[in-house]
Amino acid sequence: MPLQTIRSVRPAPVDGDALVDRLRLTAVSVGYALSMAPALALGILSILCIPLGLVTAGFALAFAVVPATAALTSVHRRVSGQLLGEEITASYADTTGTNVVTRPVRWLTDRARWRDIGFLWFSATGGFVLSVLPVGLLLGPVTHLVGAVLDGGFWWWLLVVLDGPLLLVWWLVTPALVRARATAERNILGHTRVEQLERRVEEVAASRSETLDHSAAEVRRIERDLHDGAQARIASVGMNVGLAEKLIATDPEAAAALLREARETTVDALEDLRSVVRGIHPPALADRGLAGGIEALALPIPLPVTVAVAAPSLPAPLESAAYFAVAECLANTVKHAGATRAWVRVRHEDDVLHLLVGDDGRGGADPTGSGLAGVARRLAAFDGTMVVDSPAGGPTVVTMEVPCRTSPS
């Protein structure tokens, strides 16, 4: 059952819902307090990993302690995030391609791992105090009152007088204490502003590099298409016209045949040029906008495709990226999905262009495949994201979002 967000630390009306809320927060505090034991043990072992790293024991210990610490902090991120109504995400350095020697070195230089260690010691010290207070303020009076009721006599009234203020304090401070603990964990375990900027710079640099590589590949493709297609045909036209010019006086029929062949080759060359231009910026997209371009994409597909586009006029580069992203998704549907129908939905809302392409096929689409990976790279150049939901047996739904501000009309 998900935790309810702590909306406020101000006193709430004394009613049944408020009582249940404080009991719930006290139960959360119990869980927080109990985590002190594993946090303290892992904190001590984490520190020991460093001197023991000079021998083999340190590496073996690190491979047990670091994943255990990550698992514990993951639970706290989820619980504290739910209490605060936000997501607290980890930002660990990528360890792909590392081995048993280089991975601990990567852990040692990862600031997120050091923040995990800081959290362990916070959980074992100040965090424990914050969490044990609500539990003590409630359990102490409750224990006294239960004991007094069972014993009977004058002491029951005295304990009511003494423990009543403690229950009032528990009622007033529990939301603030739990929120303080959750906020401290968010500040320790969440992204710092510097790390967010650094990650953003890395993403922009990677996106820029991929975009440049893609652009260079597109230029080479266009050059190859022109060289192998239109250029070769135009050269053939020139040769045929030259031969016809020489034969026109001595063999008019042969010259006429060469001219007819030259004319047909010219038509083919024009079609090649149209194909090259279509690959750069499709005519349907240029003439009819994104809605018309996507409808033109859906027409020749050999299965029913439902298209719903509600988007204003967008910058040409973004329209082109969206068009080719949808085109790639529909091509995958035709080639791999075995679907009986597909659908495309496009809308612009809150300065974000939302694109959804789905089908009722067999599922199992791989987002790391060349086609979908290319879509993700194309959208990343515009700070866009792509999520592929394709369980075995289907359906497949590709959701794409691209930030896009439109000019006020």
C-alpha positions as CSV (number, residue, x, y, z in Angstrom):
1,M,0.0,0.0,0.0
2,P,1.6,3.3,-1.0
3,L,2.4,5.8,1.7
4,Q,0.4,9.0,1.9
5,T,2.3,12.2,1.2
6,I,3.0,14.4,4.2
7,R,1.2,17.6,3.0
8,S,1.9,19.8,6.0
9,V,3.5,19.8,9.4
10,R,0.9,22.1,10.9
11,P,-1.5,20.6,13.5
12,A,-4.5,18.9,12.0
13,P,-8.0,18.7,13.5
14,V,-8.3,16.1,16.2
15,D,-10.4,13.4,14.5
16,G,-10.2,9.8,13.5
17,D,-8.3,10.5,10.2
18,A,-5.7,12.6,11.9
19,L,-5.2,9.8,14.5
20,V,-4.8,7.2,11.8
21,D,-2.3,9.5,10.0
22,R,-0.1,9.9,13.1
23,L,-0.2,6.2,13.9
24,R,0.9,5.5,10.3
25,L,3.7,8.0,10.6
26,T,4.8,6.5,13.9
27,A,4.9,3.1,12.2
28,V,7.1,4.6,9.5
29,S,9.3,6.0,12.3
30,V,9.6,2.4,13.7
31,G,10.9,1.2,10.3
32,Y,13.3,4.2,10.1
33,A,14.6,3.5,13.6
34,L,15.0,-0.3,13.0
35,S,17.1,0.5,9.9
36,M,19.7,1.9,12.3
37,A,21.2,-1.5,13.0
38,P,22.0,-2.5,9.3
39,A,23.0,1.1,8.6
40,L,25.5,1.1,11.4
41,A,26.9,-2.3,10.4
42,L,27.2,-1.3,6.8
43,G,28.8,2.0,7.7
44,I,31.5,0.3,9.7
45,L,32.1,-2.2,7.0
46,S,32.2,0.5,4.3
47,I,35.0,2.3,6.2
48,L,36.9,-1.0,6.7
49,C,36.8,-1.7,3.0
50,I,39.3,1.1,2.3
51,P,42.3,0.0,4.4
52,L,41.5,-3.7,3.7
53,G,41.5,-2.8,0.0
54,L,45.3,-3.1,0.1
55,V,44.7,-6.8,0.4
56,T,42.2,-9.1,-1.3
57,A,39.8,-9.0,1.7
58,G,38.9,-5.4,1.0
59,F,37.8,-6.2,-2.6
60,A,35.7,-9.2,-1.5
61,L,34.1,-7.1,1.3
62,A,33.3,-4.3,-1.1
63,F,31.4,-6.6,-3.4
64,A,29.1,-7.5,-0.5
65,V,28.8,-4.2,1.2
66,V,28.3,-1.9,-1.7
67,P,25.3,-3.8,-3.2
68,A,23.8,-4.2,0.3
69,T,24.1,-0.4,0.9
70,A,22.5,0.3,-2.5
71,A,19.6,-2.0,-1.6
72,L,19.1,-0.3,1.8
73,T,19.3,3.2,0.3
74,S,16.9,2.2,-2.5
75,V,14.3,1.4,0.1
76,H,14.8,4.7,1.9
77,R,14.6,6.6,-1.4
78,R,11.3,5.0,-2.2
79,V,9.8,5.5,1.3
80,S,11.0,9.1,1.7
81,G,10.1,10.0,-1.8
82,Q,6.5,8.8,-1.3
83,L,6.3,10.8,2.0
84,L,7.5,13.9,0.2
85,G,5.5,13.3,-2.9
86,E,8.5,13.3,-5.2
87,E,10.9,10.8,-6.8
88,I,14.4,10.5,-5.3
89,T,16.6,8.9,-7.9
90,A,20.1,7.4,-7.6
91,S,22.9,8.7,-9.8
92,Y,25.5,6.0,-9.5
93,A,28.4,6.1,-12.0
94,D,28.1,3.5,-14.8
95,T,30.1,0.3,-14.1
96,T,29.5,-1.3,-17.4
97,G,32.6,-2.9,-18.7
98,T,34.4,-3.0,-15.4
99,N,36.0,-6.1,-13.7
100,V,36.6,-7.2,-10.2
101,V,39.5,-4.8,-9.9
102,T,38.3,-1.7,-11.7
103,R,34.8,-1.8,-10.3
104,P,35.8,-1.1,-6.7
105,V,38.0,1.8,-8.0
106,R,34.9,3.2,-9.9
107,W,32.9,2.9,-6.6
108,L,35.7,4.7,-4.7
109,T,35.5,7.7,-7.1
110,D,31.7,7.8,-7.3
111,R,30.3,10.7,-5.2
112,A,26.9,9.0,-5.1
113,R,28.4,6.0,-3.3
114,W,30.1,8.3,-0.8
115,R,26.7,9.9,-0.2
116,D,25.3,6.5,0.5
117,I,28.0,6.1,3.2
118,G,27.0,9.5,4.6
119,F,23.4,8.3,4.7
120,L,24.5,5.2,6.7
121,W,26.0,7.3,9.4
122,F,23.1,9.7,9.4
123,S,20.7,6.8,9.8
124,A,22.7,5.4,12.7
125,T,22.9,8.8,14.6
126,G,20.8,11.8,14.0
127,G,18.3,10.0,11.8
128,F,17.8,7.4,14.6
129,V,17.1,10.1,17.1
130,L,14.5,11.8,14.8
131,S,12.7,8.4,14.3
132,V,12.9,7.1,17.8
133,L,11.3,10.2,19.3
134,P,7.7,9.7,17.9
135,V,7.9,6.0,18.9
136,G,9.0,6.8,22.5
137,L,6.5,9.7,22.9
138,L,3.7,7.3,22.1
139,L,4.8,4.0,23.6
140,G,5.8,5.4,26.9
141,P,2.4,6.8,27.9
142,V,0.5,3.9,26.3
143,T,2.6,1.4,28.3
144,H,2.1,3.4,31.5
145,L,-1.6,3.7,31.0
146,V,-2.1,0.0,30.2
147,G,-0.1,-1.0,33.2
148,A,-2.0,1.4,35.5
149,V,-5.4,0.2,34.2
150,L,-4.4,-3.4,34.9
151,D,-3.2,-2.6,38.4
152,G,-6.0,-0.2,39.3
153,G,-5.8,2.3,42.2
154,F,-4.8,5.8,42.6
155,W,-1.7,5.7,40.4
156,W,-3.9,5.4,37.3
157,W,-5.0,9.0,37.7
158,L,-1.5,10.3,38.4
159,L,-0.2,8.6,35.2
160,V,-3.0,10.2,33.2
161,V,-1.9,13.6,34.4
162,L,1.8,13.0,33.7
163,D,1.5,11.1,30.4
164,G,-1.2,13.4,28.8
165,P,1.3,16.1,27.9
166,L,3.6,13.5,26.3
167,L,0.7,12.3,24.1
168,L,0.0,16.0,23.2
169,V,3.7,16.5,22.2
170,W,3.5,13.2,20.2
171,W,0.4,14.5,18.4
172,L,2.0,17.8,17.5
173,V,5.6,16.9,16.6
174,T,5.3,13.5,14.8
175,P,4.5,14.9,11.3
176,A,7.4,17.4,11.6
177,L,9.9,14.8,12.8
178,V,9.0,12.3,10.0
179,R,9.1,15.0,7.4
180,A,12.5,16.2,8.7
181,R,13.9,12.7,8.4
182,A,12.5,12.3,4.9
183,T,13.8,15.7,3.8
184,A,17.3,14.9,5.2
185,E,17.4,11.6,3.3
186,R,16.3,13.4,0.1
187,N,19.1,15.9,0.5
188,I,21.7,13.2,1.2
189,L,20.6,10.6,-1.4
190,G,19.2,12.8,-4.1
191,H,20.9,14.6,-6.9
192,T,22.8,17.7,-6.0
193,R,22.5,20.8,-8.3
194,V,26.1,20.4,-9.4
195,E,25.6,16.8,-10.3
196,Q,22.4,17.6,-12.2
197,L,24.3,20.2,-14.3
198,E,27.2,17.8,-14.9
199,R,24.9,15.1,-16.0
200,R,23.0,17.5,-18.2
201,V,26.3,18.6,-19.8
202,E,27.3,15.0,-20.4
203,E,23.9,14.2,-22.0
204,V,24.1,17.3,-24.2
205,A,27.6,16.4,-25.3
206,A,26.6,12.8,-26.0
207,S,23.5,13.9,-27.9
208,R,25.5,16.5,-29.9
209,S,28.1,13.9,-30.8
210,E,25.4,11.4,-31.9
211,T,23.7,14.1,-33.9
212,L,26.9,15.1,-35.7
213,D,27.6,11.4,-36.4
214,H,24.0,11.0,-37.7
215,S,24.3,14.1,-39.9
216,A,27.6,13.0,-41.3
217,A,26.1,9.6,-42.1
218,E,23.2,11.3,-43.8
219,V,25.5,13.4,-45.9
220,R,27.4,10.3,-47.0
221,R,24.1,8.5,-47.8
222,I,23.0,11.4,-49.9
223,E,26.3,11.5,-51.7
224,R,26.2,7.8,-52.3
225,D,22.6,7.9,-53.6
226,L,23.4,10.8,-55.9
227,H,26.6,9.1,-57.2
228,D,25.0,5.7,-57.8
229,G,21.7,7.0,-59.0
230,A,21.0,10.4,-60.5
231,Q,24.6,11.2,-61.3
232,A,25.2,7.9,-63.2
233,R,21.9,8.3,-65.1
234,I,22.7,11.9,-66.1
235,A,26.2,10.8,-67.3
236,S,24.5,8.1,-69.4
237,V,22.1,10.7,-70.9
238,G,25.1,12.8,-71.9
239,M,26.8,9.9,-73.6
240,N,23.6,8.9,-75.5
241,V,23.1,12.5,-76.6
242,G,26.7,12.7,-77.8
243,L,26.4,9.4,-79.7
244,A,23.1,10.6,-81.2
245,E,24.7,13.8,-82.3
246,K,27.3,11.8,-84.3
247,L,24.8,9.4,-85.8
248,I,22.1,11.9,-86.7
249,A,23.5,12.5,-90.2
250,T,24.5,8.9,-91.1
251,D,22.0,6.8,-89.1
252,P,18.9,8.8,-88.1
253,E,17.0,5.8,-86.7
254,A,19.8,4.8,-84.4
255,A,20.1,8.5,-83.3
256,A,16.4,8.6,-82.6
257,A,16.6,5.4,-80.5
258,L,19.5,6.9,-78.5
259,L,17.5,10.1,-77.9
260,R,14.5,8.0,-76.7
261,E,16.7,6.1,-74.3
262,A,18.2,9.4,-73.1
263,R,14.7,10.7,-72.4
264,E,13.7,7.6,-70.4
265,T,17.0,7.8,-68.5
266,T,16.2,11.5,-67.7
267,V,12.9,10.5,-66.2
268,D,14.6,7.8,-64.1
269,A,17.2,10.4,-62.9
270,L,14.4,12.8,-61.9
271,E,12.8,10.0,-59.9
272,D,16.1,9.3,-58.2
273,L,16.4,12.9,-57.3
274,R,12.9,12.9,-55.9
275,S,13.8,9.9,-53.7
276,V,16.9,11.7,-52.4
277,V,14.8,14.8,-51.6
278,R,12.1,12.6,-50.0
279,G,14.7,11.2,-47.6
280,I,15.8,14.6,-46.6
281,H,12.4,16.3,-46.1
282,P,9.3,14.4,-47.3
283,P,7.1,16.4,-49.7
284,A,3.9,15.4,-47.7
285,L,5.5,16.8,-44.6
286,A,6.5,20.0,-46.3
287,D,3.1,20.5,-48.0
288,R,0.6,19.3,-45.4
289,G,2.4,19.5,-42.1
290,L,2.9,16.9,-39.4
291,A,-0.7,15.7,-39.5
292,G,-0.7,15.2,-43.3
293,G,2.7,13.7,-43.3
294,I,1.7,11.0,-40.8
295,E,-1.5,10.3,-42.6
296,A,0.5,9.9,-45.8
297,L,2.7,7.4,-43.9
298,A,-0.2,5.4,-42.8
299,L,-2.0,5.1,-46.2
300,P,0.3,2.5,-47.9
301,I,0.7,0.3,-44.8
302,P,-1.1,-3.1,-45.3
303,L,-3.1,-3.0,-42.1
304,P,-5.6,-0.5,-40.6
305,V,-3.9,2.4,-38.9
306,T,-5.8,4.9,-36.8
307,V,-4.2,8.4,-36.8
308,A,-5.2,11.2,-34.4
309,V,-3.0,14.3,-34.6
310,A,-3.7,17.4,-32.6
311,A,-0.6,19.6,-32.8
312,P,0.0,23.2,-33.9
313,S,2.6,24.2,-36.5
314,L,6.0,23.1,-35.2
315,P,9.6,24.0,-36.2
316,A,10.6,22.2,-39.3
317,P,13.5,20.2,-37.7
318,L,11.2,19.0,-34.9
319,E,8.4,18.1,-37.4
320,S,11.0,16.1,-39.4
321,A,12.2,14.3,-36.3
322,A,8.7,13.4,-35.2
323,Y,7.8,12.3,-38.7
324,F,10.7,9.9,-39.1
325,A,10.3,8.6,-35.5
326,V,6.7,7.6,-36.3
327,A,7.8,6.2,-39.7
328,E,10.4,4.0,-38.1
329,C,7.9,2.7,-35.5
330,L,5.3,1.9,-38.2
331,A,8.0,0.2,-40.3
332,N,8.8,-2.0,-37.3
333,T,5.2,-2.8,-36.9
334,V,4.9,-4.0,-40.5
335,K,8.1,-6.0,-40.5
336,H,8.2,-7.6,-37.1
337,A,5.0,-7.2,-35.1
338,G,2.6,-9.5,-37.0
339,A,-0.2,-7.0,-36.0
340,T,-3.7,-6.7,-37.3
341,R,-4.0,-3.0,-36.5
342,A,-1.9,0.0,-35.4
343,W,-2.5,3.4,-34.1
344,V,-0.7,6.8,-33.9
345,R,-1.7,9.6,-31.5
346,V,0.0,13.0,-31.5
347,R,-0.8,15.9,-29.2
348,H,0.8,19.0,-27.9
349,E,0.3,19.8,-24.3
350,D,2.1,21.9,-21.7
351,D,4.9,22.7,-24.2
352,V,5.6,19.0,-24.8
353,L,4.9,17.1,-28.0
354,H,3.5,13.7,-27.1
355,L,3.7,10.9,-29.7
356,L,2.4,7.4,-29.2
357,V,2.6,4.6,-31.7
358,G,1.1,1.2,-30.8
359,D,0.0,-2.1,-32.4
360,D,-1.7,-5.3,-31.3
361,G,1.1,-7.6,-32.5
362,R,3.2,-10.2,-30.8
363,G,5.3,-7.8,-28.7
364,G,8.9,-8.3,-27.6
365,A,10.2,-5.1,-29.3
366,D,13.8,-4.4,-28.4
367,P,14.4,-0.7,-27.6
368,T,18.2,-1.2,-28.1
369,G,17.7,-2.5,-31.7
370,S,19.1,-0.3,-34.5
371,G,15.7,1.1,-35.5
372,L,14.3,2.1,-32.1
373,A,17.8,3.1,-30.9
374,G,18.1,5.5,-33.9
375,V,14.7,7.0,-33.0
376,A,15.9,7.6,-29.4
377,R,19.1,9.2,-30.7
378,R,17.1,11.4,-33.1
379,L,14.8,12.6,-30.3
380,A,17.6,13.1,-27.8
381,A,18.9,15.9,-30.0
382,F,15.8,17.8,-29.0
383,D,15.9,16.7,-25.3
384,G,13.2,14.1,-26.2
385,T,12.6,10.7,-24.5
386,M,11.3,7.4,-25.7
387,V,9.8,4.6,-23.6
388,V,9.0,1.2,-25.2
389,D,6.4,-1.0,-23.5
390,S,6.3,-4.3,-25.4
391,P,5.6,-7.4,-23.2
392,A,5.6,-10.8,-24.8
393,G,2.3,-11.4,-26.5
394,G,1.8,-7.6,-27.0
395,P,0.6,-5.0,-27.4
396,T,3.5,-2.8,-28.2
397,V,3.3,0.9,-27.3
398,V,6.1,3.3,-28.0
399,T,5.7,6.6,-26.1
400,M,7.8,9.6,-27.2
401,E,7.9,13.1,-25.6
402,V,9.8,16.1,-26.9
403,P,9.9,19.5,-25.2
404,C,8.5,22.1,-27.7
405,R,7.3,25.6,-27.1
406,T,5.1,27.1,-29.7
407,S,4.9,30.8,-30.5
408,P,1.8,32.5,-29.1
409,S,-0.7,33.1,-31.8
